[in-house]
Amino acid sequence: MEPSPNPTDRPGNKPQPIKSSPQPTTRPVASLDTAYKMVGPVVLGLFIGYYIDQQFKTQPWWMLGMTFFGLITGFWSVIKPLYFSQPDSGDVSDKKTDSD
């Protein structure tokens, strides 16, 4: 008995080129997003604290407090998606079926 031919060996079937994934172009954008999430609240807190200090003559307390608050907020905005993200929908190990 002859072995069945491989479907890709047929004359009309040519191997299709592998399409590149868009991942390499999205990684720098994700890195910039993380950087802005970390630096943005710190800089904003610094400026707001400086402004309040200038208004009430309380240097450097509001600036230090708001900068610290911005630091906490920046870390939280990066860490929050890691803790509260949904599990992958393709993961069937945790799902119950009717046979369980």
NUDREN-600110 format. One record per residue (C-alpha): residue number from 0; z negated, x negated, y. Coordinates in pm, whole numbers. Example, Ala and Ser with C-alpha at 12.3 -4.5 7.8 and 13.67 -1.06 7.14 Angstrom:
// NUDREN-600110
<pt><pos>0</pos><zz>-780</zz><xx>-1230</xx><yy>-450</yy></pt>
<pt><pos>1</pos><zz>-714</zz><xx>-1367</xx><yy>-106</yy></pt>
END
This chain:
// NUDREN-600110
<pt><pos>0</pos><zz>0</zz><xx>0</xx><yy>0</yy></pt>
<pt><pos>1</pos><zz>95</zz><xx>-130</xx><yy>345</yy></pt>
<pt><pos>2</pos><zz>-167</zz><xx>-156</xx><yy>616</yy></pt>
<pt><pos>3</pos><zz>-112</zz><xx>91</xx><yy>898</yy></pt>
<pt><pos>4</pos><zz>40</zz><xx>-70</xx><yy>1203</yy></pt>
<pt><pos>5</pos><zz>-172</zz><xx>-129</xx><yy>1509</yy></pt>
<pt><pos>6</pos><zz>-86</zz><xx>135</xx><yy>1776</yy></pt>
<pt><pos>7</pos><zz>-49</zz><xx>-135</xx><yy>2039</yy></pt>
<pt><pos>8</pos><zz>213</zz><xx>-315</xx><yy>1827</yy></pt>
<pt><pos>9</pos><zz>461</zz><xx>-31</xx><yy>1863</yy></pt>
<pt><pos>10</pos><zz>771</zz><xx>-115</xx><yy>2067</yy></pt>
<pt><pos>11</pos><zz>698</zz><xx>142</xx><yy>2347</yy></pt>
<pt><pos>12</pos><zz>334</zz><xx>48</xx><yy>2398</yy></pt>
<pt><pos>13</pos><zz>267</zz><xx>-233</xx><yy>2640</yy></pt>
<pt><pos>14</pos><zz>-84</zz><xx>-350</xx><yy>2712</yy></pt>
<pt><pos>15</pos><zz>-208</zz><xx>-207</xx><yy>3039</yy></pt>
<pt><pos>16</pos><zz>-353</zz><xx>-450</xx><yy>3294</yy></pt>
<pt><pos>17</pos><zz>-726</zz><xx>-421</xx><yy>3346</yy></pt>
<pt><pos>18</pos><zz>-806</zz><xx>-270</xx><yy>3683</yy></pt>
<pt><pos>19</pos><zz>-1057</zz><xx>-464</xx><yy>3884</yy></pt>
<pt><pos>20</pos><zz>-1374</zz><xx>-283</xx><yy>3974</yy></pt>
<pt><pos>21</pos><zz>-1466</zz><xx>-228</xx><yy>4338</yy></pt>
<pt><pos>22</pos><zz>-1803</zz><xx>-396</xx><yy>4284</yy></pt>
<pt><pos>23</pos><zz>-1726</zz><xx>-731</xx><yy>4448</yy></pt>
<pt><pos>24</pos><zz>-1639</zz><xx>-562</xx><yy>4777</yy></pt>
<pt><pos>25</pos><zz>-1948</zz><xx>-338</xx><yy>4778</yy></pt>
<pt><pos>26</pos><zz>-2207</zz><xx>-608</xx><yy>4710</yy></pt>
<pt><pos>27</pos><zz>-2190</zz><xx>-771</xx><yy>5055</yy></pt>
<pt><pos>28</pos><zz>-2223</zz><xx>-426</xx><yy>5214</yy></pt>
<pt><pos>29</pos><zz>-2531</zz><xx>-351</xx><yy>5004</yy></pt>
<pt><pos>30</pos><zz>-2681</zz><xx>-685</xx><yy>5101</yy></pt>
<pt><pos>31</pos><zz>-2624</zz><xx>-616</xx><yy>5469</yy></pt>
<pt><pos>32</pos><zz>-2778</zz><xx>-272</xx><yy>5430</yy></pt>
<pt><pos>33</pos><zz>-3090</zz><xx>-427</xx><yy>5279</yy></pt>
<pt><pos>34</pos><zz>-3108</zz><xx>-683</xx><yy>5559</yy></pt>
<pt><pos>35</pos><zz>-3082</zz><xx>-414</xx><yy>5826</yy></pt>
<pt><pos>36</pos><zz>-3348</zz><xx>-206</xx><yy>5651</yy></pt>
<pt><pos>37</pos><zz>-3584</zz><xx>-504</xx><yy>5656</yy></pt>
<pt><pos>38</pos><zz>-3515</zz><xx>-646</xx><yy>6002</yy></pt>
<pt><pos>39</pos><zz>-3446</zz><xx>-327</xx><yy>6198</yy></pt>
<pt><pos>40</pos><zz>-3795</zz><xx>-172</xx><yy>6186</yy></pt>
<pt><pos>41</pos><zz>-3959</zz><xx>-508</xx><yy>6263</yy></pt>
<pt><pos>42</pos><zz>-3744</zz><xx>-567</xx><yy>6573</yy></pt>
<pt><pos>43</pos><zz>-3782</zz><xx>-206</xx><yy>6686</yy></pt>
<pt><pos>44</pos><zz>-4161</zz><xx>-225</xx><yy>6644</yy></pt>
<pt><pos>45</pos><zz>-4167</zz><xx>-552</xx><yy>6836</yy></pt>
<pt><pos>46</pos><zz>-3982</zz><xx>-403</xx><yy>7134</yy></pt>
<pt><pos>47</pos><zz>-4177</zz><xx>-77</xx><yy>7135</yy></pt>
<pt><pos>48</pos><zz>-4507</zz><xx>-265</xx><yy>7113</yy></pt>
<pt><pos>49</pos><zz>-4402</zz><xx>-500</xx><yy>7393</yy></pt>
<pt><pos>50</pos><zz>-4310</zz><xx>-204</xx><yy>7613</yy></pt>
<pt><pos>51</pos><zz>-4643</zz><xx>-28</xx><yy>7550</yy></pt>
<pt><pos>52</pos><zz>-4829</zz><xx>-353</xx><yy>7619</yy></pt>
<pt><pos>53</pos><zz>-4647</zz><xx>-389</xx><yy>7952</yy></pt>
<pt><pos>54</pos><zz>-4732</zz><xx>-32</xx><yy>8051</yy></pt>
<pt><pos>55</pos><zz>-5104</zz><xx>-43</xx><yy>7963</yy></pt>
<pt><pos>56</pos><zz>-5169</zz><xx>-417</xx><yy>8013</yy></pt>
<pt><pos>57</pos><zz>-5302</zz><xx>-462</xx><yy>7659</yy></pt>
<pt><pos>58</pos><zz>-5110</zz><xx>-777</xx><yy>7555</yy></pt>
<pt><pos>59</pos><zz>-5062</zz><xx>-857</xx><yy>7259</yy></pt>
<pt><pos>60</pos><zz>-5229</zz><xx>-580</xx><yy>7060</yy></pt>
<pt><pos>61</pos><zz>-4965</zz><xx>-306</xx><yy>7062</yy></pt>
<pt><pos>62</pos><zz>-4690</zz><xx>-559</xx><yy>7000</yy></pt>
<pt><pos>63</pos><zz>-4874</zz><xx>-704</xx><yy>6700</yy></pt>
<pt><pos>64</pos><zz>-4963</zz><xx>-361</xx><yy>6564</yy></pt>
<pt><pos>65</pos><zz>-4615</zz><xx>-216</xx><yy>6598</yy></pt>
<pt><pos>66</pos><zz>-4458</zz><xx>-532</xx><yy>6452</yy></pt>
<pt><pos>67</pos><zz>-4690</zz><xx>-506</xx><yy>6152</yy></pt>
<pt><pos>68</pos><zz>-4606</zz><xx>-137</xx><yy>6119</yy></pt>
<pt><pos>69</pos><zz>-4234</zz><xx>-226</xx><yy>6131</yy></pt>
<pt><pos>70</pos><zz>-4288</zz><xx>-487</xx><yy>5860</yy></pt>
<pt><pos>71</pos><zz>-4457</zz><xx>-231</xx><yy>5633</yy></pt>
<pt><pos>72</pos><zz>-4185</zz><xx>24</xx><yy>5707</yy></pt>
<pt><pos>73</pos><zz>-3910</zz><xx>-228</xx><yy>5632</yy></pt>
<pt><pos>74</pos><zz>-4058</zz><xx>-322</xx><yy>5297</yy></pt>
<pt><pos>75</pos><zz>-4114</zz><xx>43</xx><yy>5210</yy></pt>
<pt><pos>76</pos><zz>-3752</zz><xx>137</xx><yy>5292</yy></pt>
<pt><pos>77</pos><zz>-3628</zz><xx>-130</xx><yy>5049</yy></pt>
<pt><pos>78</pos><zz>-3881</zz><xx>-68</xx><yy>4772</yy></pt>
<pt><pos>79</pos><zz>-3878</zz><xx>314</xx><yy>4783</yy></pt>
<pt><pos>80</pos><zz>-3535</zz><xx>359</xx><yy>4617</yy></pt>
<pt><pos>81</pos><zz>-3644</zz><xx>130</xx><yy>4333</yy></pt>
<pt><pos>82</pos><zz>-3953</zz><xx>334</xx><yy>4249</yy></pt>
<pt><pos>83</pos><zz>-3818</zz><xx>682</xx><yy>4308</yy></pt>
<pt><pos>84</pos><zz>-3462</zz><xx>651</xx><yy>4180</yy></pt>
<pt><pos>85</pos><zz>-3343</zz><xx>888</xx><yy>3909</yy></pt>
<pt><pos>86</pos><zz>-3280</zz><xx>740</xx><yy>3564</yy></pt>
<pt><pos>87</pos><zz>-2921</zz><xx>699</xx><yy>3455</yy></pt>
<pt><pos>88</pos><zz>-2768</zz><xx>1025</xx><yy>3334</yy></pt>
<pt><pos>89</pos><zz>-2604</zz><xx>841</xx><yy>3042</yy></pt>
<pt><pos>90</pos><zz>-2940</zz><xx>746</xx><yy>2892</yy></pt>
<pt><pos>91</pos><zz>-2993</zz><xx>985</xx><yy>2602</yy></pt>
<pt><pos>92</pos><zz>-3297</zz><xx>813</xx><yy>2452</yy></pt>
<pt><pos>93</pos><zz>-3545</zz><xx>1013</xx><yy>2663</yy></pt>
<pt><pos>94</pos><zz>-3374</zz><xx>1350</xx><yy>2630</yy></pt>
<pt><pos>95</pos><zz>-3499</zz><xx>1599</xx><yy>2374</yy></pt>
<pt><pos>96</pos><zz>-3254</zz><xx>1783</xx><yy>2156</yy></pt>
<pt><pos>97</pos><zz>-3282</zz><xx>2104</xx><yy>1959</yy></pt>
<pt><pos>98</pos><zz>-3344</zz><xx>1908</xx><yy>1639</yy></pt>
<pt><pos>99</pos><zz>-3668</zz><xx>1749</xx><yy>1777</yy></pt>
END
